[in-house]
Amino acid sequence: MLLKNTRLDVIATFRNTEQEFMNLAVNESILKNEDTLLDYIEFNLGEQGADLRDDNLIKISLCWECSPETVEKYKTIKDSIEKKSGKYYLGEY
């Protein structure tokens, strides 16, 4: 189910290529856990033509566009904001 009034801004930092920016819709299925969230982001980066080979992707920065109630309802969003500060390091940075 697509979450109303919830979007996700993503900035992907790569070792060998330019940064990529995306604004994604969010549905409940990707909020199961951190792995499903990151898989969804990486899938969309690949669809956009990003170079995901050879550990090129080194950092993903997120900005959640949603209500405080949505943050409280979904542990994955809350953890992303409070524990990770929206930053995911995937390789040597």
N, C-alpha and C positions, 0 to 999 in steps of 0.2 A: 504494500500500500504506500503510495506517494504521500509524503508528509507535506501538508499545506503550510505555506509561509516559512519554509525551511529550505535553505540553499547552502552550498558549501563552496567557498572560494579556495582554490588550490594553486599554490606556486610550487613547481617542481624544479629542483636544482640538479644539474647534471655535471659530471666531471668534464666531459668533452664537447658538450653542445650548449646552446643557449637555454635559458630558463623558459619554462612553459607555464602559461596561466590558463586555468579553466574555472568555470562556474558550473557546478553540477546540481542537479535535482537530487533529493535524498528520499529513499524509501526505507521502510522498516527492516527489510531483509538485509541491508548492508550494515545495519547497526547491531547485528547479533554479537559481534566482538571486534576487537582491533584488527584481526586478520581479515575478516570479511570487508571491513572498511578499506584497508590498504589494497586488497585485491581489486575492489571496485575502482579505486583511484588509478591503479596501475593499468587495469583494463582500458579505462577511458583515455589514459595517456597514450597507450598503444594505438587506440582507434584514431587519435589525433595525429599519429605519425611520429611520436617521440621515439628516440633511440634508447631502448631499454636493454641493449646488449652489454655484456661484459661489465656489469656493475657500474654502468654509466650513471644511473639514478642514485644520488647520494643523500638527498634531503627532500622531504615533503613538508611544506608549511600550510597549515589550514586556518581558515577563518570561518567560523560558523555563523550563519545569518538565521537566527531563530529566537524564539521567546525564552525567557527564563524558565517557564513551565516545561518547555520542550527539553531544555538542558537537564532539568531535574528528572524528567520521565525516562530518558535514555542514558543508561550508564556509559555507553561508548562515547557519546558526545561529552558528557560530564568529565570522564577521565581524560579525553582528548584535551579539554580546556584546562582542567585543574592539575592533572598529573604531568601532561606532556607539553603544556603551553602551546598546543597546536603544532609542535615540531616533532618530526619523525626522521631520525638519522639512519640511513640504510647501508652506509659503507663508511670508509674513511673519509672524514670531512676536513 
